[in-house]
Amino acid sequence: MIQQRSTYDRIMEVSTMNNPLPLHIDRHASRGKTYVLYPVIGALQKLDEIVLISASSAFAAKNYPGGQTAHYLYGIPVDMYNPFLKSFVGPRSDRAKLLRAANAM
């Protein structure tokens, strides 16, 4: 519980900076990621921040409201035989505008 509180505090601290640093939350199953992230998402949305949630799998993305796979959100093709992957998100697309407008991803 103490570790989860310190994680929440750190995420909120970084999220409210002028140029927030990217954060990656990675823990084993049943370690409290969702427990910590739900209040973070709610607090940021309450501040009218645009929050985009992505996960590496569809199963994990379903845990969060509006969660999407990183491949879908960032337009990353799934091709394990191509080492030169390029996003399908065009620089002037609606998706690119959303990604630029987001305050937290």
C-alpha positions as CSV (number, residue, x, y, z in Angstrom):
1,M,0.0,0.0,0.0
2,I,2.8,2.4,0.8
3,Q,4.6,1.6,-2.5
4,Q,1.3,2.2,-4.4
5,R,0.8,5.6,-2.7
6,S,4.4,6.7,-3.5
7,T,3.8,5.5,-7.1
8,Y,0.6,7.5,-7.3
9,D,2.3,10.6,-5.9
10,R,5.2,10.3,-8.3
11,I,2.9,9.9,-11.4
12,M,0.8,12.9,-10.3
13,E,4.0,15.0,-9.8
14,V,5.4,14.1,-13.2
15,S,2.1,14.5,-14.9
16,T,1.6,18.1,-13.8
17,M,5.1,19.2,-14.9
18,N,5.3,21.7,-17.9
19,N,7.0,19.0,-20.0
20,P,6.0,15.7,-18.4
21,L,8.4,12.8,-18.7
22,P,7.1,9.6,-20.3
23,L,6.2,7.0,-17.7
24,H,6.0,3.3,-18.2
25,I,4.3,1.2,-15.6
26,D,5.4,-2.4,-15.7
27,R,4.8,-5.0,-12.9
28,H,3.9,-8.6,-12.6
29,A,0.2,-9.6,-12.5
30,S,-1.7,-8.7,-9.4
31,R,0.8,-6.1,-8.1
32,G,-1.6,-3.1,-8.0
33,K,-1.2,-1.4,-11.4
34,T,-4.9,-1.0,-12.0
35,Y,-5.4,0.0,-8.3
36,V,-2.9,2.9,-8.7
37,L,-3.9,3.9,-12.2
38,Y,-7.6,4.3,-11.8
39,P,-7.2,7.2,-9.3
40,V,-4.5,8.8,-11.5
41,I,-6.8,8.6,-14.6
42,G,-9.7,10.1,-12.6
43,A,-7.6,12.9,-11.1
44,L,-6.2,13.9,-14.4
45,Q,-9.5,13.8,-16.2
46,K,-11.0,15.9,-13.3
47,L,-8.4,18.5,-14.3
48,D,-9.7,18.4,-17.9
49,E,-6.5,16.6,-19.1
50,I,-6.7,14.4,-22.1
51,V,-5.6,10.9,-20.9
52,L,-4.8,8.1,-23.4
53,I,-4.3,4.6,-22.0
54,S,-2.4,2.0,-23.9
55,A,-1.3,-1.5,-23.1
56,S,0.8,-4.1,-24.8
57,S,-2.2,-6.5,-25.1
58,A,-5.9,-6.2,-25.7
59,F,-6.5,-8.2,-22.5
60,A,-4.6,-5.6,-20.5
61,A,-6.1,-2.6,-22.3
62,K,-9.6,-3.8,-21.4
63,N,-8.8,-3.1,-17.7
64,Y,-9.0,0.6,-18.3
65,P,-11.8,2.9,-19.6
66,G,-11.0,3.8,-23.2
67,G,-7.9,1.6,-23.1
68,Q,-6.3,0.5,-26.4
69,T,-3.4,-1.5,-27.5
70,A,-0.2,0.5,-28.1
71,H,-0.2,-0.9,-31.7
72,Y,-3.7,0.6,-32.3
73,L,-3.1,3.9,-30.5
74,Y,0.2,4.7,-32.2
75,G,-0.6,3.0,-35.5
76,I,2.3,0.5,-35.1
77,P,2.0,-2.3,-37.6
78,V,2.3,-5.9,-36.2
79,D,4.9,-7.5,-38.4
80,M,7.5,-9.6,-36.6
81,Y,9.5,-10.1,-39.8
82,N,9.9,-6.3,-40.5
83,P,12.6,-4.6,-38.4
84,F,11.7,-1.2,-40.0
85,L,8.2,-0.6,-38.7
86,K,6.7,2.8,-39.5
87,S,3.5,4.2,-37.9
88,F,0.4,4.5,-40.0
89,V,-0.5,7.7,-38.2
90,G,0.0,10.5,-40.6
91,P,1.4,13.9,-39.3
92,R,-1.8,15.7,-40.2
93,S,-4.3,13.0,-39.3
94,D,-6.9,13.2,-36.6
95,R,-5.0,10.6,-34.6
96,A,-1.8,12.7,-34.7
97,K,-3.8,15.7,-33.5
98,L,-5.2,13.7,-30.6
99,L,-1.7,12.4,-29.7
100,R,-0.3,15.9,-29.7
101,A,-3.2,17.2,-27.6
102,A,-3.0,14.5,-25.0
103,N,-1.7,15.5,-21.6
104,A,-1.0,11.9,-20.4
105,M,-0.4,8.7,-22.3
